[in-house]
Amino acid sequence: MALTTSIGTFLSANKKKRMQIFAELYEFNEQLILTLKFSRASIEKIAEPYKFVGEVLEGKELIAGEEGQFLKDYIQNLGKTDALSQVDYLNERKQILKKYKDESFNDYKKYSSLYVKIFFLIGVMAAVLLA
């Protein structure tokens, strides 16, 4: 039972990681907009408190597929233009980030406990069958 429950926990970890990445990226985007409007600080300095944002800035691929490509495009366009154009770009991306953040939170909420429960029940059934 412990093995199957840990498998369920492992499978739900991807949902949690995805949720954390987009939540951090959304907060980073908000912080970057405020910083560009009212002060000047480096992107790396703003990204320090965020675990996954720093990894994305380093070029690590945390998510595959369409969302991974979005992250790459987002990071590649940071700091490429003047502050006013950058604020406009970040405001455009804010809506997409909010959508990804909400979707990932809903997926995590729906599937993470489901995976753990299903694999726990599989472990219970296996234990009953073996007994």
HELIX and SHEET records of a PDB file:
HELIX    1   1 ALA A    2  PHE A   38  1                                  37    
HELIX    2   2 ILE A   43  ALA A   47  1                                   5    
HELIX    3   3 LYS A   51  LEU A   57  1                                   7    
HELIX    4   4 GLY A   65  GLN A   76  1                                  12    
HELIX    5   5 ALA A   83  LEU A  130  1                                  48    
END                                                                             
